[in-house]
Amino acid sequence: MFSSWVGIETDSAGLSNDAITVLSSEQIDWADIIFVMEKAHRNKLSKRFKRHLGGKRVICLDIPDDYDFMDPALIRLLETKAGPFLR
């Protein structure tokens, strides 16, 4: 959803093996900032990709991961919580 913001390049992936796009170390290497929705996601990310996270900014948005894809309420939360980090 942030891909339309000027000067922002985005990618999206999940930590679950059944995610449409499963997060890779290459994506982490590419990223300047990594957003996760829940603390459990941050913990899983740290556990799986610890050696790739050095110097990376990982931000937990504290948003429950129980919204449908592109739910308007989720979009508003993401804009409110992640937006300031991207300006």
Biopython code that builds the backbone (N, CA, C, O; Angstrom):
import numpy as np
from Bio.PDB.StructureBuilder import StructureBuilder

atoms = [
    (1, "MET", "N", (0.802, -1.199, 0.000)),
    (1, "MET", "CA", (0.000, 0.000, 0.000)),
    (1, "MET", "C", (0.851, 1.271, 0.000)),
    (1, "MET", "O", (0.369, 2.328, -0.408)),
    (2, "PHE", "N", (2.095, 1.192, 0.445)),
    (2, "PHE", "CA", (2.970, 2.366, 0.455)),
    (2, "PHE", "C", (3.729, 2.546, -0.859)),
    (2, "PHE", "O", (4.458, 3.524, -1.020)),
    (3, "SER", "N", (3.570, 1.635, -1.778)),
    (3, "SER", "CA", (4.321, 1.713, -3.042)),
    (3, "SER", "C", (3.958, 2.938, -3.868)),
    (3, "SER", "O", (4.727, 3.342, -4.740)),
    (4, "SER", "N", (2.814, 3.529, -3.611)),
    (4, "SER", "CA", (2.426, 4.725, -4.359)),
    (4, "SER", "C", (2.982, 6.004, -3.723)),
    (4, "SER", "O", (2.825, 7.087, -4.286)),
    (5, "TRP", "N", (3.624, 5.891, -2.566)),
    (5, "TRP", "CA", (4.198, 7.058, -1.916)),
    (5, "TRP", "C", (5.485, 7.445, -2.640)),
    (5, "TRP", "O", (6.305, 6.585, -2.961)),
    (6, "VAL", "N", (5.654, 8.711, -2.890)),
    (6, "VAL", "CA", (6.835, 9.212, -3.603)),
    (6, "VAL", "C", (8.106, 8.874, -2.828)),
    (6, "VAL", "O", (8.200, 9.130, -1.627)),
    (7, "GLY", "N", (9.077, 8.297, -3.528)),
    (7, "GLY", "CA", (10.374, 7.994, -2.940)),
    (7, "GLY", "C", (10.415, 6.733, -2.092)),
    (7, "GLY", "O", (11.433, 6.447, -1.462)),
    (8, "ILE", "N", (9.340, 5.983, -2.066)),
    (8, "ILE", "CA", (9.274, 4.775, -1.244)),
    (8, "ILE", "C", (9.229, 3.543, -2.148)),
    (8, "ILE", "O", (8.408, 3.455, -3.061)),
    (9, "GLU", "N", (10.118, 2.605, -1.879)),
    (9, "GLU", "CA", (10.073, 1.300, -2.537)),
    (9, "GLU", "C", (9.688, 0.292, -1.475)),
    (9, "GLU", "O", (10.238, 0.302, -0.374)),
    (10, "THR", "N", (8.754, -0.570, -1.796)),
    (10, "THR", "CA", (8.267, -1.521, -0.796)),
    (10, "THR", "C", (8.315, -2.949, -1.309)),
    (10, "THR", "O", (8.402, -3.209, -2.509)),
    (11, "ASP", "N", (8.257, -3.847, -0.364)),
    (11, "ASP", "CA", (8.112, -5.262, -0.645)),
    (11, "ASP", "C", (7.338, -5.834, 0.536)),
    (11, "ASP", "O", (7.334, -5.255, 1.622)),
    (12, "SER", "N", (6.704, -6.939, 0.326)),
    (12, "SER", "CA", (5.904, -7.540, 1.372)),
    (12, "SER", "C", (6.130, -9.043, 1.374)),
    (12, "SER", "O", (6.208, -9.678, 0.322)),
    (13, "ALA", "N", (6.234, -9.592, 2.563)),
    (13, "ALA", "CA", (6.432, -11.035, 2.697)),
    (13, "ALA", "C", (5.980, -11.455, 4.081)),
    (13, "ALA", "O", (5.851, -10.635, 4.990)),
    (14, "GLY", "N", (5.743, -12.745, 4.219)),
    (14, "GLY", "CA", (5.311, -13.272, 5.503)),
    (14, "GLY", "C", (6.335, -14.218, 6.092)),
    (14, "GLY", "O", (7.238, -14.690, 5.401)),
    (15, "LEU", "N", (6.187, -14.483, 7.351)),
    (15, "LEU", "CA", (7.088, -15.397, 8.044)),
    (15, "LEU", "C", (6.566, -16.827, 8.058)),
    (15, "LEU", "O", (7.311, -17.759, 8.362)),
    (16, "SER", "N", (5.311, -17.001, 7.736)),
    (16, "SER", "CA", (4.712, -18.330, 7.715)),
    (16, "SER", "C", (5.068, -19.046, 6.419)),
    (16, "SER", "O", (5.142, -18.423, 5.360)),
    (17, "ASN", "N", (5.288, -20.344, 6.505)),
    (17, "ASN", "CA", (5.625, -21.116, 5.304)),
    (17, "ASN", "C", (4.504, -21.148, 4.279)),
    (17, "ASN", "O", (4.741, -21.468, 3.114)),
    (18, "ASP", "N", (3.288, -20.822, 4.693)),
    (18, "ASP", "CA", (2.183, -20.796, 3.743)),
    (18, "ASP", "C", (1.862, -19.386, 3.239)),
    (18, "ASP", "O", (0.834, -19.177, 2.595)),
    (19, "ALA", "N", (2.735, -18.424, 3.530)),
    (19, "ALA", "CA", (2.554, -17.064, 3.028)),
    (19, "ALA", "C", (2.676, -17.057, 1.504)),
    (19, "ALA", "O", (3.400, -17.871, 0.932)),
    (20, "ILE", "N", (1.977, -16.150, 0.861)),
    (20, "ILE", "CA", (2.061, -16.028, -0.602)),
    (20, "ILE", "C", (3.511, -15.801, -1.009)),
    (20, "ILE", "O", (4.010, -16.437, -1.937)),
    (21, "THR", "N", (4.182, -14.894, -0.313)),
    (21, "THR", "CA", (5.616, -14.675, -0.481)),
    (21, "THR", "C", (6.265, -14.867, 0.879)),
    (21, "THR", "O", (5.990, -14.116, 1.815)),
    (22, "VAL", "N", (7.116, -15.858, 0.990)),
    (22, "VAL", "CA", (7.810, -16.130, 2.252)),
    (22, "VAL", "C", (9.054, -15.243, 2.317)),
    (22, "VAL", "O", (9.810, -15.155, 1.350)),
    (23, "LEU", "N", (9.260, -14.595, 3.447)),
    (23, "LEU", "CA", (10.386, -13.687, 3.628)),
    (23, "LEU", "C", (11.714, -14.389, 3.379)),
    (23, "LEU", "O", (11.936, -15.513, 3.831)),
    (24, "SER", "N", (12.596, -13.701, 2.648)),
    (24, "SER", "CA", (13.923, -14.245, 2.347)),
    (24, "SER", "C", (15.011, -13.350, 2.923)),
    (24, "SER", "O", (14.771, -12.182, 3.230)),
    (25, "SER", "N", (16.187, -13.897, 3.064)),
    (25, "SER", "CA", (17.324, -13.105, 3.544)),
    (25, "SER", "C", (17.666, -11.998, 2.549)),
    (25, "SER", "O", (18.146, -10.937, 2.949)),
    (26, "GLU", "N", (17.427, -12.228, 1.270)),
    (26, "GLU", "CA", (17.686, -11.198, 0.253)),
    (26, "GLU", "C", (16.790, -9.980, 0.472)),
    (26, "GLU", "O", (17.232, -8.842, 0.315)),
    (27, "GLN", "N", (15.532, -10.223, 0.833)),
    (27, "GLN", "CA", (14.628, -9.108, 1.102)),
    (27, "GLN", "C", (15.099, -8.313, 2.312)),
    (27, "GLN", "O", (15.038, -7.084, 2.316)),
    (28, "ILE", "N", (15.565, -9.012, 3.329)),
    (28, "ILE", "CA", (16.065, -8.320, 4.518)),
    (28, "ILE", "C", (17.300, -7.506, 4.167)),
    (28, "ILE", "O", (17.428, -6.361, 4.600)),
    (29, "ASP", "N", (18.205, -8.078, 3.394)),
    (29, "ASP", "CA", (19.414, -7.357, 2.988)),
    (29, "ASP", "C", (19.052, -6.092, 2.210)),
    (29, "ASP", "O", (19.729, -5.072, 2.341)),
    (30, "TRP", "N", (17.996, -6.149, 1.408)),
    (30, "TRP", "CA", (17.560, -5.026, 0.574)),
    (30, "TRP", "C", (16.915, -3.917, 1.396)),
    (30, "TRP", "O", (17.034, -2.742, 1.047)),
    (31, "ALA", "N", (16.238, -4.274, 2.477)),
    (31, "ALA", "CA", (15.406, -3.330, 3.234)),
    (31, "ALA", "C", (16.210, -2.363, 4.085)),
    (31, "ALA", "O", (17.256, -2.709, 4.635)),
    (32, "ASP", "N", (15.696, -1.139, 4.182)),
    (32, "ASP", "CA", (16.220, -0.158, 5.129)),
    (32, "ASP", "C", (15.464, -0.248, 6.455)),
    (32, "ASP", "O", (16.049, -0.141, 7.533)),
    (33, "ILE", "N", (14.151, -0.447, 6.346)),
    (33, "ILE", "CA", (13.282, -0.575, 7.515)),
    (33, "ILE", "C", (12.431, -1.824, 7.321)),
    (33, "ILE", "O", (11.961, -2.105, 6.218)),
    (34, "ILE", "N", (12.243, -2.561, 8.392)),
    (34, "ILE", "CA", (11.383, -3.740, 8.356)),
    (34, "ILE", "C", (10.275, -3.531, 9.374)),
    (34, "ILE", "O", (10.534, -3.310, 10.556)),
    (35, "PHE", "N", (9.032, -3.604, 8.899)),
    (35, "PHE", "CA", (7.878, -3.480, 9.775)),
    (35, "PHE", "C", (7.298, -4.856, 10.049)),
    (35, "PHE", "O", (7.171, -5.680, 9.143)),
    (36, "VAL", "N", (6.950, -5.098, 11.295)),
    (36, "VAL", "CA", (6.194, -6.289, 11.673)),
    (36, "VAL", "C", (4.955, -5.806, 12.408)),
    (36, "VAL", "O", (4.945, -4.725, 12.998)),
    (37, "MET", "N", (3.920, -6.616, 12.362)),
    (37, "MET", "CA", (2.669, -6.194, 12.987)),
    (37, "MET", "C", (2.629, -6.505, 14.476)),
    (37, "MET", "O", (2.090, -5.715, 15.251)),
    (38, "GLU", "N", (3.182, -7.630, 14.890)),
    (38, "GLU", "CA", (3.086, -8.059, 16.284)),
    (38, "GLU", "C", (4.458, -8.395, 16.857)),
    (38, "GLU", "O", (5.399, -8.674, 16.114)),
    (39, "LYS", "N", (4.564, -8.365, 18.172)),
    (39, "LYS", "CA", (5.811, -8.732, 18.842)),
    (39, "LYS", "C", (6.205, -10.169, 18.528)),
    (39, "LYS", "O", (7.391, -10.478, 18.411)),
    (40, "ALA", "N", (5.220, -11.044, 18.392)),
    (40, "ALA", "CA", (5.524, -12.444, 18.042)),
    (40, "ALA", "C", (6.203, -12.522, 16.681)),
    (40, "ALA", "O", (7.067, -13.372, 16.466)),
    (41, "HIS", "N", (5.818, -11.636, 15.758)),
    (41, "HIS", "CA", (6.461, -11.593, 14.440)),
    (41, "HIS", "C", (7.907, -11.130, 14.569)),
    (41, "HIS", "O", (8.804, -11.672, 13.924)),
    (42, "ARG", "N", (8.121, -10.121, 15.408)),
    (42, "ARG", "CA", (9.487, -9.620, 15.613)),
    (42, "ARG", "C", (10.365, -10.721, 16.201)),
    (42, "ARG", "O", (11.515, -10.886, 15.795)),
    (43, "ASN", "N", (9.824, -11.471, 17.153)),
    (43, "ASN", "CA", (10.587, -12.559, 17.758)),
    (43, "ASN", "C", (10.918, -13.642, 16.736)),
    (43, "ASN", "O", (12.041, -14.143, 16.696)),
    (44, "LYS", "N", (9.947, -13.997, 15.920)),
    (44, "LYS", "CA", (10.156, -15.017, 14.884)),
    (44, "LYS", "C", (11.183, -14.533, 13.862)),
    (44, "LYS", "O", (12.048, -15.298, 13.434)),
    (45, "LEU", "N", (11.085, -13.273, 13.476)),
    (45, "LEU", "CA", (12.036, -12.672, 12.543)),
    (45, "LEU", "C", (13.450, -12.733, 13.114)),
    (45, "LEU", "O", (14.387, -13.139, 12.427)),
    (46, "SER", "N", (13.597, -12.331, 14.365)),
    (46, "SER", "CA", (14.917, -12.333, 15.010)),
    (46, "SER", "C", (15.486, -13.738, 15.105)),
    (46, "SER", "O", (16.683, -13.948, 14.907)),
    (47, "LYS", "N", (14.630, -14.689, 15.406)),
    (47, "LYS", "CA", (15.083, -16.062, 15.550)),
    (47, "LYS", "C", (15.561, -16.637, 14.211)),
    (47, "LYS", "O", (16.602, -17.290, 14.150)),
    (48, "ARG", "N", (14.807, -16.396, 13.152)),
    (48, "ARG", "CA", (15.132, -16.968, 11.842)),
    (48, "ARG", "C", (16.239, -16.237, 11.086)),
    (48, "ARG", "O", (17.012, -16.856, 10.354)),
    (49, "PHE", "N", (16.309, -14.917, 11.266)),
    (49, "PHE", "CA", (17.190, -14.115, 10.413)),
    (49, "PHE", "C", (18.179, -13.272, 11.203)),
    (49, "PHE", "O", (18.622, -12.225, 10.729)),
    (50, "LYS", "N", (18.524, -13.714, 12.390)),
    (50, "LYS", "CA", (19.379, -12.927, 13.284)),
    (50, "LYS", "C", (20.633, -12.391, 12.582)),
    (50, "LYS", "O", (20.967, -11.214, 12.717)),
    (51, "ARG", "N", (21.313, -13.242, 11.846)),
    (51, "ARG", "CA", (22.580, -12.800, 11.234)),
    (51, "ARG", "C", (22.383, -11.796, 10.098)),
    (51, "ARG", "O", (23.348, -11.166, 9.666)),
    (52, "HIS", "N", (21.167, -11.638, 9.612)),
    (52, "HIS", "CA", (20.887, -10.684, 8.538)),
    (52, "HIS", "C", (20.345, -9.360, 9.060)),
    (52, "HIS", "O", (20.206, -8.404, 8.296)),
    (53, "LEU", "N", (20.040, -9.293, 10.333)),
    (53, "LEU", "CA", (19.377, -8.113, 10.882)),
    (53, "LEU", "C", (20.321, -7.066, 11.451)),
    (53, "LEU", "O", (19.865, -6.009, 11.888)),
    (54, "GLY", "N", (21.618, -7.328, 11.458)),
    (54, "GLY", "CA", (22.567, -6.359, 11.999)),
    (54, "GLY", "C", (22.444, -5.012, 11.308)),
    (54, "GLY", "O", (22.573, -4.921, 10.087)),
    (55, "GLY", "N", (22.198, -3.977, 12.076)),
    (55, "GLY", "CA", (22.082, -2.629, 11.537)),
    (55, "GLY", "C", (20.733, -2.320, 10.896)),
    (55, "GLY", "O", (20.527, -1.215, 10.395)),
    (56, "LYS", "N", (19.821, -3.273, 10.904)),
    (56, "LYS", "CA", (18.495, -3.050, 10.323)),
    (56, "LYS", "C", (17.557, -2.476, 11.373)),
    (56, "LYS", "O", (17.636, -2.819, 12.553)),
    (57, "ARG", "N", (16.693, -1.621, 10.938)),
    (57, "ARG", "CA", (15.684, -1.045, 11.821)),
    (57, "ARG", "C", (14.426, -1.893, 11.706)),
    (57, "ARG", "O", (13.786, -1.922, 10.655)),
    (58, "VAL", "N", (14.072, -2.584, 12.787)),
    (58, "VAL", "CA", (12.873, -3.415, 12.830)),
    (58, "VAL", "C", (11.866, -2.722, 13.739)),
    (58, "VAL", "O", (12.145, -2.468, 14.910)),
    (59, "ILE", "N", (10.709, -2.421, 13.195)),
    (59, "ILE", "CA", (9.701, -1.678, 13.932)),
    (59, "ILE", "C", (8.453, -2.538, 14.086)),
    (59, "ILE", "O", (7.878, -3.006, 13.104)),
    (60, "CYS", "N", (8.051, -2.735, 15.327)),
    (60, "CYS", "CA", (6.822, -3.457, 15.621)),
    (60, "CYS", "C", (5.695, -2.433, 15.723)),
    (60, "CYS", "O", (5.755, -1.504, 16.528)),
    (61, "LEU", "N", (4.668, -2.616, 14.898)),
    (61, "LEU", "CA", (3.558, -1.673, 14.853)),
    (61, "LEU", "C", (2.481, -1.960, 15.896)),
    (61, "LEU", "O", (1.558, -1.164, 16.070)),
    (62, "ASP", "N", (2.594, -3.083, 16.584)),
    (62, "ASP", "CA", (1.596, -3.472, 17.594)),
    (62, "ASP", "C", (0.176, -3.435, 17.036)),
    (62, "ASP", "O", (-0.734, -2.858, 17.630)),
    (63, "ILE", "N", (0.017, -4.068, 15.879)),
    (63, "ILE", "CA", (-1.290, -4.218, 15.242)),
    (63, "ILE", "C", (-1.605, -5.700, 15.207)),
    (63, "ILE", "O", (-0.823, -6.477, 14.658)),
    (64, "PRO", "N", (-2.732, -6.118, 15.779)),
    (64, "PRO", "CA", (-3.086, -7.544, 15.731)),
    (64, "PRO", "C", (-3.172, -8.033, 14.284)),
    (64, "PRO", "O", (-3.720, -7.357, 13.413)),
    (65, "ASP", "N", (-2.628, -9.202, 14.057)),
    (65, "ASP", "CA", (-2.609, -9.757, 12.699)),
    (65, "ASP", "C", (-3.883, -10.571, 12.453)),
    (65, "ASP", "O", (-3.835, -11.775, 12.202)),
    (66, "ASP", "N", (-5.027, -9.874, 12.532)),
    (66, "ASP", "CA", (-6.294, -10.558, 12.318)),
    (66, "ASP", "C", (-7.213, -9.792, 11.366)),
    (66, "ASP", "O", (-8.433, -9.956, 11.400)),
    (67, "TYR", "N", (-6.622, -8.964, 10.526)),
    (67, "TYR", "CA", (-7.381, -8.211, 9.537)),
    (67, "TYR", "C", (-7.339, -8.939, 8.198)),
    (67, "TYR", "O", (-6.392, -9.668, 7.902)),
    (68, "ASP", "N", (-8.370, -8.734, 7.404)),
    (68, "ASP", "CA", (-8.364, -9.229, 6.031)),
    (68, "ASP", "C", (-7.439, -8.361, 5.202)),
    (68, "ASP", "O", (-7.191, -7.204, 5.539)),
    (69, "PHE", "N", (-6.927, -8.925, 4.109)),
    (69, "PHE", "CA", (-6.045, -8.204, 3.196)),
    (69, "PHE", "C", (-6.717, -6.915, 2.725)),
    (69, "PHE", "O", (-7.842, -6.933, 2.226)),
    (70, "MET", "N", (-6.019, -5.811, 2.891)),
    (70, "MET", "CA", (-6.447, -4.480, 2.466)),
    (70, "MET", "C", (-7.742, -4.011, 3.137)),
    (70, "MET", "O", (-8.484, -3.210, 2.568)),
    (71, "ASP", "N", (-8.006, -4.502, 4.323)),
    (71, "ASP", "CA", (-9.140, -4.036, 5.120)),
    (71, "ASP", "C", (-8.956, -2.530, 5.342)),
    (71, "ASP", "O", (-7.876, -2.108, 5.754)),
    (72, "PRO", "N", (-9.980, -1.711, 5.079)),
    (72, "PRO", "CA", (-9.836, -0.253, 5.253)),
    (72, "PRO", "C", (-9.365, 0.145, 6.659)),
    (72, "PRO", "O", (-8.596, 1.096, 6.804)),
    (73, "ALA", "N", (-9.814, -0.567, 7.682)),
    (73, "ALA", "CA", (-9.371, -0.249, 9.048)),
    (73, "ALA", "C", (-7.878, -0.537, 9.205)),
    (73, "ALA", "O", (-7.164, 0.212, 9.872)),
    (74, "LEU", "N", (-7.415, -1.613, 8.596)),
    (74, "LEU", "CA", (-5.986, -1.945, 8.639)),
    (74, "LEU", "C", (-5.172, -0.894, 7.897)),
    (74, "LEU", "O", (-4.117, -0.478, 8.375)),
    (75, "ILE", "N", (-5.640, -0.469, 6.760)),
    (75, "ILE", "CA", (-4.930, 0.554, 5.984)),
    (75, "ILE", "C", (-4.776, 1.825, 6.803)),
    (75, "ILE", "O", (-3.702, 2.426, 6.819)),
    (76, "ARG", "N", (-5.836, 2.239, 7.479)),
    (76, "ARG", "CA", (-5.755, 3.445, 8.321)),
    (76, "ARG", "C", (-4.722, 3.264, 9.435)),
    (76, "ARG", "O", (-3.939, 4.171, 9.713)),
    (77, "LEU", "N", (-4.724, 2.088, 10.073)),
    (77, "LEU", "CA", (-3.745, 1.824, 11.134)),
    (77, "LEU", "C", (-2.317, 1.840, 10.600)),
    (77, "LEU", "O", (-1.425, 2.418, 11.220)),
    (78, "LEU", "N", (-2.105, 1.210, 9.459)),
    (78, "LEU", "CA", (-0.765, 1.181, 8.872)),
    (78, "LEU", "C", (-0.293, 2.581, 8.503)),
    (78, "LEU", "O", (0.861, 2.931, 8.748)),
    (79, "GLU", "N", (-1.170, 3.377, 7.921)),
    (79, "GLU", "CA", (-0.795, 4.756, 7.580)),
    (79, "GLU", "C", (-0.449, 5.555, 8.826)),
    (79, "GLU", "O", (0.496, 6.344, 8.825)),
    (80, "THR", "N", (-1.219, 5.348, 9.893)),
    (80, "THR", "CA", (-0.990, 6.076, 11.139)),
    (80, "THR", "C", (0.301, 5.642, 11.825)),
    (80, "THR", "O", (1.071, 6.477, 12.298)),
    (81, "LYS", "N", (0.531, 4.340, 11.878)),
    (81, "LYS", "CA", (1.665, 3.820, 12.646)),
    (81, "LYS", "C", (2.969, 3.713, 11.843)),
    (81, "LYS", "O", (4.042, 3.980, 12.383)),
    (82, "ALA", "N", (2.892, 3.334, 10.586)),
    (82, "ALA", "CA", (4.122, 3.186, 9.780)),
    (82, "ALA", "C", (4.443, 4.448, 9.006)),
    (82, "ALA", "O", (5.612, 4.750, 8.768)),
    (83, "GLY", "N", (3.431, 5.180, 8.616)),
    (83, "GLY", "CA", (3.617, 6.381, 7.805)),
    (83, "GLY", "C", (4.673, 7.340, 8.305)),
    (83, "GLY", "O", (5.513, 7.774, 7.517)),
    (84, "PRO", "N", (4.669, 7.694, 9.594)),
    (84, "PRO", "CA", (5.673, 8.636, 10.084)),
    (84, "PRO", "C", (7.125, 8.181, 9.881)),
    (84, "PRO", "O", (8.014, 9.021, 9.743)),
    (85, "PHE", "N", (7.374, 6.883, 9.862)),
    (85, "PHE", "CA", (8.719, 6.368, 9.639)),
    (85, "PHE", "C", (9.149, 6.487, 8.177)),
    (85, "PHE", "O", (10.331, 6.371, 7.857)),
    (86, "LEU", "N", (8.182, 6.719, 7.302)),
    (86, "LEU", "CA", (8.462, 6.749, 5.860)),
    (86, "LEU", "C", (8.476, 8.166, 5.288)),
    (86, "LEU", "O", (8.738, 8.358, 4.101)),
    (87, "ARG", "N", (8.205, 9.113, 6.099)),
    (87, "ARG", "CA", (8.173, 10.508, 5.610)),
    (87, "ARG", "C", (9.557, 11.102, 5.623)),
    (87, "ARG", "O", (9.734, 12.262, 5.249)),
]
sb = StructureBuilder()
sb.init_structure("model")
sb.init_model(0)
sb.init_chain("A")
sb.init_seg("    ")
for serial, (resi, resn, name, xyz) in enumerate(atoms, 1):
    if name == "N":
        sb.init_residue(resn, " ", resi, " ")
    sb.init_atom(name, np.array(xyz, "f"), 0.0, 1.0, " ", f" {name:<3s}", serial, name[0])
structure = sb.get_structure()
